[in-house]
Amino acid sequence: MTTIASNLQAVRTAIASAAEDYGRAEHDIELLAVSKNFPANAIRAAYHAGQRRFAENYAQEALDKMTALGDLPLEWHFIGPLQSNKTRAIAEHFVWVHSVDRLKVAERLSAQRPEGLPPLQVCLQVNISDEASKSGVIPAQADELALRIALLPRLTLRGLMAIPAPGADFAAQRSAFAALRSLRDRLNQQGLQLDTLSMGMSHDYRAAIAEGATMVRIGTAIFGERTRHENSSIPESTGDTKPV
Ligand SMILES: *Cc1c(COP(=O)(O)O)cnc(C)c1O
């Protein structure tokens, strides 16, 4: 068995045990394998170990891998910072976008989503605890933005995503995720139908599952530590998501 296959099996087992511990149905928690900074052959290994959903942070890096993996039926999720000049490529090639945090990019994604494809599934990224981060709408402005995004014709607003500040202990992790869940409940009381909480990464997914995560985004625990390559064409994180 490859390292990636055994890592994946360990992560699946840990998700199942967290689900059991916190009274969740295992099938309500989807695993996204976050493959940023890892090459196409790592994704191929994960595919052969049964993984179908992959998440990427950088449009060009992702497109290159999609081309290399065009023979596989993979589901691609975009989770990185959204730049206006990249929205067309994202609208054309991804099934989900988790990092929508302003109306302008949401409008562009909707306008650029090809007619022949189903609506783009999106989450609103909320800045729940990490004041230092530039990404994510603040909770006080989330309601108005969510209600506007929900009206865009070529998007389906599915839920909320957050990347809480790292380093918190388990109780603090839980309270950040609980805040995202109550924001989702508040939006649903205003008539939205949000079924998705995209929360939980390698270091905090148990806490996220305890608080209702429906998608966990896991990179390091599957693919290993990300390293910086000086001459790589792969861009480094912009700071929103610290390399572990
Ligand atoms: C990199 C990244 C992840 C995965 O983080 P790990 O700690 O490697 O599991 C999840 N979500 C987002 C938005 C990321 O940028």
The ligand as an SDF file (V2000), in Angstrom:
LIG
                    3D

 15 15  0  0  0  0  0  0  0  0999 V2000
   -4.3400   24.0870    2.6260 C   0  0  0  0  0  0  0  0  0  0  0  0
   -5.7670   24.1700    3.0070 C   0  0  0  0  0  0  0  0  0  0  0  0
   -6.4150   23.1190    3.6830 C   0  0  0  0  0  0  0  0  0  0  0  0
   -5.7160   21.8470    4.1230 C   0  0  0  0  0  0  0  0  0  0  0  0
   -4.8870   22.1160    5.2250 O   0  0  0  0  0  0  0  0  0  0  0  0
   -4.1140   20.9300    5.9810 P   0  0  0  0  0  0  0  0  0  0  0  0
   -3.7270   21.5590    7.2640 O   0  0  0  0  0  0  0  0  0  0  0  0
   -2.9340   20.5920    5.1240 O   0  0  0  0  0  0  0  0  0  0  0  0
   -5.0470   19.8070    6.1490 O   0  0  0  0  0  0  0  0  0  0  0  0
   -7.7670   23.2500    3.9380 C   0  0  0  0  0  0  0  0  0  0  0  0
   -8.4550   24.3520    3.5870 N   0  0  0  0  0  0  0  0  0  0  0  0
   -7.8750   25.3830    2.9640 C   0  0  0  0  0  0  0  0  0  0  0  0
   -8.6780   26.5690    2.5900 C   0  0  0  0  0  0  0  0  0  0  0  0
   -6.5020   25.3230    2.6550 C   0  0  0  0  0  0  0  0  0  0  0  0
   -5.9450   26.3750    2.0390 O   0  0  0  0  0  0  0  0  0  0  0  0
  1  2  1  0
  2  3  1  0
  2 14  2  0
  3  4  1  0
  3 10  2  0
  4  5  1  0
  5  6  1  0
  6  7  2  0
  6  8  1  0
  6  9  1  0
 10 11  1  0
 11 12  2  0
 12 13  1  0
 12 14  1  0
 14 15  1  0
M  END
$$$$
